[in-house]
Amino acid sequence: MPTPLNIRDIGPDRKRALEQEAKAAGTSIAEVVRGWIDAGIARSRADRDRAAWVAAAEAAIADEAAHLEDHGPSLARFRSTHAGSA
C-alpha cells in the first residue's frame, strides 16, 4: 500500500494549488504529486534517449558525409560499374 507523501515548506500557495488539483482529479494530493514525479522522470528519460539517438545520428551522418566526399554516392558508383555490362 502506498505511503503518504510528506511535502514540507512548499508554501501556502503551492499547497492550495495541490489541493485544488487533487480535488479536480478526485484523488489525493500524494497521488497527484506521484503522478507528476513519474511523468517528469519519464520525460527526462525520453529526453536523454532522444539526445543519445541524435548524437549517434550526428556521428553517423558525419561518417556518411566523409564517405560521400571520398567515394561519391554509392548508387551512382554502382550504376557506372554495371552500366556497360547490361
N, C-alpha and C positions, 0 to 999 in steps of 0.2 A: 504494500500500500504506500502511495507517495507520502512523503513527509511535508509539512508546511514549509513554505519558502519564507525565510526571515529577511526582510528588507529593512535596513536601518538608514537613517539620515538621508532620505531621498527628498525630503521637503514636503510640505503640505500640498502644494500644487500637483506634484507628481503622484502623491498618494490619492488625491481626489481624482485625477485623471485615470489612474489604475482602477479605482473603484468604479468609475463610470464605464470603462472598457469591460470590466468583468461583468457588471450588471447588464450591459448591452449584449454580451456574448452568452449570458446565462450560466456563467461558470465562476470559479473562484479567482481571486487575484493571482494566487500561486500558479494556477493553470495558464492564465493569460501570459504571465511572465515566462513560464517554462516554454510555452509555445513560441514566444518572441525569441528566447535564447536559442531554441532549436532551429528556428528559421534563420537566425543570424549565423549560427555555426554552419548550417547547410550552405548558406550564401557564401561564407568565407571559403569553404572547401571548394565550391564550384568555381569561385573566382581564382583560387590557386591552381586548380586543374586547368582552367581556361588559359591562365598565364603560362603554365608549363607547356600546353599544347602550342600556343603562339610562339613561344621561344623555340620549341622543336621545329615548328614550321618555318620560322625565320631562318634557322640554320639550314634546313633542307632547301629552301628557296635560294639561299646564297650559294649552296653547293651546286644546285642545278644551273644557276646563272654562270658560275665558273665553268661548268661542263659545256654549256652552250657557247661560251666565249671561246673555249679551247677547241671544241669539236663541231660546233654548229648543231642545228636541230637534228634529232635522230631520224625522224621520218624523211626529211629531205635527203639525208645521207643514205638511208635505206633505198629510197626511190632511185637515186643516182647510181647505186651499185647494182641494182636489179633491173633497171630500165632497159638496158641493152640485151638482157637475156630473155626477154619475153617475146 
